[in-house]
């Protein structure tokens, strides 16, 4: 009776190790760079970051502050230039906020 349980445990352990190795090989060699980025973005969207975003005026005073922001994204030009034109995020109330590059802001973890 004990031999049967031991064989089942060994078989399950080998199947688990084989599945992990197969997954690692698949993710390493058959996942394109773009697929990896999409996968990372999906994980980031699920886990979130919980940030506080504060926008400052040129005189240093606080203009606006948002809390519980999950993710901040930087918009890039379509022409292929590396210049940023704006930063955007969604508030905890699911409202879209876009901040131009001409504005100073800080995003810090809560």
N, C-alpha and C positions, 0 to 999 in steps of 0.2 A: 504494500500500500504506500509506503514512504517513497519507494523508488518512482512511482508514477507521479507523485506530487513534485518530486525533485526534477524529473524530466520536463514537466510542464513549466516549472519556474525557469529552468535553463533555456527552454525553447522561447518563452516569452522575453527573457532577457536578450537573447540573440536577435529576435525579431525587432525589439526596441532599438538595439544598437545598430542594426542594419537600416532601420527606418531613419535614424538620426544621421547616419553617414550618407545615405541616399539624399536626404534633404539638404545636407551641407554641400554635396557635390552639385546638386541641381541649382541651388542658390549661387554657388560660386561660378559655375561654368556655363549655365544655360539661361541665366537671368541677364538681360541686357542692362546697360547703365540706366536707361530710361525706366525700365521696369523696377529697378532697385529704388530709384528716386520716388516713383509713384508709391511703392510699398512703404518707404520711410515717411512720406507725407501722410499716408493713411494712418500709420501708427501715431504720428504726431497729432493728427486730428482727433484720434481717440483719447490719447493720454493728456494732451493739452499742456499748458505751462503755467497758467494762473498769474498773469502779469498785471502790473499797474503802469499805465501809460500817462505821462504828464507832458503837456505842451506848454512851453515857456514863450513869453514875449521877448523882444530884443533887450528890454530893460531888466530881464531876469524874473519878472513876476509870473506866477502861474496863471495861465489863461484857461485851461481845461484839464480835468483829470478823469480817467476811466479806470475802473477796477475790474478784476476778474476777467481780463482779456486772455483768451486761450492761445492765440497765435497771431503773430504780426508777419505780414508779407510785403516784400518790396516789389513794386512794379518796375518793369524795364521797358525800354523803347523797343518797338518791333523791328527797327531797321538793323539791329545787331549791335548797336552801341552799348557800351557797358555803363552808360550814365543812368542813374536812377532819376525818376521823375516824381515819384510819390511812394508813400508807404500807406498800407491800408490794413484794417482789421475789422472784426465784428465784435460788438459789445455783448455783455451778458444778456441783453434784451434782443439780440440778433439784429442790431442796427449796424449798417455799414458806415465806417468812418474812414475818410481818406485825408492824409496829411501830406501837403506838398513838401518838397525838399527845402523850400525857403524858410520853413518853420523849425525851430529847435524843439526836440522832444527827448524824453528819457523813458525807456521801458525797463522796469525792474521787477524782479520776482517778489511776490508777496510773502 
